[in-house]
Amino acid sequence: SIGTVDRVLHHRGRVRPEVEERIRKLLKTTNYRTNVYARNLVLGKTYRFGVVLPLEQQDSGYWQKSAESLHRAAESLASHHVRLQYYHFNKFSPESFQEALDKVRAESLDGLLSVPGFADQLIQFTQTCRIPLVVFGATATDIPCISCIGQDAEQSGFLAGRLMQLSVKNKARVAVIRVLPIDEHIEVRARGFESFFKDNSSIGLSSYEIKGNSDHQQFGALFRRILKENDHLQGIFVTNVNAHKLAVQIEEAGLAGQIHLIGYDLIDENIHFLKQGVIDFLINQRPERQSYEGIMSLFRHVVLKEAVNERLTMQIDIIVKENVDYYQDIREKL
């Protein structure tokens, strides 16, 4: 009877073992799935997912791409009674990140999507606030989560090294610029780049650091220092979205085409200098895809009760001026 099947589905007992076994076999062979719409309608349940995200204007507007796709995800899940609640933080401030986590802890959320942020703080958070967590922006992480989404940072950096080798001549100097604060996956990316040249002694590397929120003058001072300390400078690798800040310096110095520049991410400023030929290559991380897949993973895990991939690795896209418009079209359709 319907009542017997209902008791089996919801573990309410009062069913003979042999009957329960037959029902469960039948459910399995027919690939039975609960009607989520009907269940939520009866329960009147609204699912609230938190999103911990840097301020959208930081990293030259990089996080706007994630925010835009999150809004689209929220619209598509509205009929399932899923609501998103945002907690923005200053990515240069561990205190700001902790404040965002404290706000999450004070809420009764059904799931959380977060960037790695200051990883030690997020790990500590998971020990006291046990809600389903999806991390996006990195795949190699010690943060306890149901799923992590991002690029293979080491392979990404290694690929950037190969692109640089194809661009420069023998006995060249190449500057590696680590942009602070250095997230774990950014450091892994830099090490991947450097590892490519371990067996190539004809190309020398020099390492530099600068804060991501540095202004034009500070990037200018760094660029002049790099030129002074590297007689045969032919390449610069920027480990994050800030390639355009070095592109300005290269263009102003009249060195476009002489210094090869490789960086990350399809923000407007980077695209401009890519089309002008000042930036040689950009590696696309698909931030809009990462955040969208993050929310959908929470939805599948929390609402649909489905298994999700513990690790979802984004493909590594090599962007040049000849194909950048194609990737812009893809981004707008997501």
N, C-alpha and C positions, 0 to 999 in steps of 0.2 A: 504494500500500500504506500501512498504518498507519505503518510506519517512515519512508516518504518524507514523509508529512504531518508527522510529528513533527520531522523534520530541518528542514523549512521553518519550522515554528512557532518553533523554538528556534535558528534560524540556524546550524545545524551543518554546512552545506555538503553536498557530495557529491550534489547534485541538479542535473540539467540545467536551464539557464535557462528553456527553453520549458515544462518541466514545473512549475518553481517558479511561473512566471507564471500558468499555468492554475490551480494550487492556490490562489494568493492571490486570484485573481478569484472562485473558488468560495467561499472563506472570506468574502469581502466581500459577495457576493450572498446568502449564507445567514445573514449577521449573526452569524458565529461568535464566541463568547466562551469564554475559558478557564474551566474549572470550578475556581473558587477553592477550594472545599472539598477537592476531590481533590488539587489541587496542594499545598496546605498540609499535607494529611495525608501525602503522599509526602515532602515536604521536612522535615516536623517543625518548621516555622517558627512562631515566636511573634513577633508584632509589638509593639514597646514604644513607646508614644507618651508623651512628657513633657507635663506641663501646668504652666505658670508662672502662678500665681494669687495675688492678695493674700490675706492672712490673712482667713479667712471672716467674722470678727466685725467687721472694719473696714467703714467706710461704713455703719454701723448695720445690719450683717448683709446688706448688698446682695449680697455675693459668695457667700452661702449658696445663693442661687437658682441661680447658675452651677454650684456644686459639686453640688447635687442632680441637675441634669440630666446632668452628667458621669457621675455614678454610674449613672444609667439608661442612658446611652449605652454605658458599659462592660459592663453586663449584656447589652445587646442584641448586642454585638459579641464576647462571650466565645466563642461557637461558632466565630468566625473566628480564634481564637487572638490576639485583640488585648487588650493589657493597658495600663492607664494608670498612670503614675508621677507623683506630685504634687511640686511644688517651690513652697512658699509663701514669700511675702516680705512685709515691712512696707512698705506703699505710701508711707509718709512717709520712707523711707530709701533713697537710691540705693545705699548700701553693701549693704543687704539684698537689693536686686534683683540687684546684681552677684554676690553670693554664690550666689543661686539659679541664675544663668546659668553660673557656674563649675561648679556641681554637674552641670548638664546637659551641659556640655562634657566632663566626666569620664566620662560614660556613653556607651554605644553604642546610642543611640536611633534608631528608624526614622522618627520625625517629632516635631514640637513644636507645641503650641498655646499661645499666650501672649497676655496683654494687652499693649498698647503699653508700659506701664510708663514707665521713663525711656528715651525713644525712642533717644537717641544711643547709649546702652549696648547696646540691642538691635541697632541697626544695626551697631555694631562687632562684636558677637557673630556676626552673620551672615557677616561677612567671614572669620572663622576657623573657624567650625563650620557646614559646609554640609550641613545636613539640611533636609528639607521643613518649612517653617514656615507656620502659619496664625495670623493675628492677629485677635483679636476684641475688640470694644469701640470700634472706630473704622473708618471707611472711607477717610478722607482721610489717607494716611500715606505717608511716604517709606521705610518699612521694607521691604526686599526680602522678599517672601513669595509663596507660591503662591496665597493667597487672603486677603482681609481682609473682616471681617464686622462690621456695626454700622449705626447710623443715619446719615443725612446730617445732620451736626451743625449746619451753617449753616441748613438748612431747618427743623430742629427749633427752633433759637433764634428764627428769623423767625416761625414759627408761634406760639411763646410770646409774642412781641411783639404779634401780632394778637389773641391772647386777652386780653392785658393792655389793649389799646386798647378792646376791647369791654366791659371791666370798669370802667374808671375814667372820670371826667368830664374835660372840658376844663380846661386849666391845672393839671393834676395834676402831682405829683412822684412819680417811681418810682425805687426803689433797686434797683440790680443788684449782687448779692453773688457775687463770685467766691470759690470755696472752694479754698484752697491744699492741696497743691501743684496748680498748674494744668496739667493734661494738655493736649496740643495740641487735642484735640477739644472739651474744655471751653471753652477760649479761643475757638475757632471758634464754639461755641454762643453764647457771650456776645456776640460780634461780630454774629452773626446777629440776635440780639434787638435790639441797639442800632441795627442798620442799618434795621430796620423803622420807627424813629422819626425817621430823617433828614429825611423830608419832612413830619413832623408836629410843628411848632414849639410847639403848644399843650401838649405833654406833655414835661416836662423829666426828664432822667435824671441820677442820681448813682451813682457807682461805688464799691464798697467791697470789701475783701478780709479774709478770716479763715481761719485754719488749720482744716482739717476735723476735727482731733482736739481742738479747743477745747471747754471745758466749759460748763456752764450759765451761770456767772457771766460768762464771756468773751463768750458770745453775747448775754447781757443787756446788757453794756456797749456792744456794737456796736449793739444795737437802740436804746438810749437816745441814742446818738450820732446815729443816723439820724433819730430823731424831732426832735432838737435842731436838726439842720442842714437839715431839709426841712419848711417850714411847712405845705405842702399835700400831705403824703405820703398817697397813696392806693393805692400798690402796691409789692410787693417781689417780685423775681424771683431765685430761688436756682438757681445753675447746675448743682447736682447733687442728690444724695440727701438733703441736710441741711435740706430745707424744714421738717421737723418741729421742728427746733431754734429756728427763728424763729416757728413756730406757737405754741410754748409761751409765748414772750415776748408775742405778740399777744394770746393768751388771758388771760394774767396781767394785762395792761394794760387789759383790757376793750375792746379795739379790734377784735374779730372782726366781720366784716361791713363795717367801715370801711376797713380796709387789706386789699387783695386780694393773695393770696399764690399764686404759681405756682412749682412745682418739678418734680422728677423722681422716678420709680421707686415701685413698689408694695411698699415695705417696710411692716411692721405699723404703725409709728408714723405714717407718712404717711397710711396708709389711715384710721387713727383720726381724725386731724384733718381729713381730707377729709370723712368722714361727719359730723363735728361742724360743718362749715361754716366752719372756720378756714382751711383750704386750699381755694382755688377750683378749681384745675386741677392735675392731675399728668400728665406726659408719660411714657408707659411705653416702656422701651427693650427689653423682652423679653430680659433677660439669660440666662434659661434656654434660650431658643431660639438665641441667639447661640453659646453654648458648645456646645450639642448639634450645631448645624450645623458648628461648627469641627471637632469630632472626626470627624463624618461626611465632611467634605471631605478630611481626612487619610486616612481609610479608603479613600475612592474613589480618591484619587491614589496612595497607596502600595500598597495591597493589590489593588484592582481595576484599577489602571493606567488609570483613566479621567480625562478632562479635568474640571476643576472651574472654577467661576466665579471669576474674579480678584477680583471685588467682589460681595458679597451685601449689599444694603441692606435693613435692617429697616424695616417700615412704622412710621409715627409715630402712636401711639394717644393720643387725648385722653381722659383719665379724669376723670369727675366722680362725685359721690356716688351718682348714679342708675344708673351702669353699672359701678361698681367690682366688685360681686359677680360680675358676668358674667365679667370678666377674671380674677378670682381662680379661677373654675371652670376657665377655659381653661388657666391656669398649672398647676393641679393635675393636669390630664389629659395634660400634655406628658411 
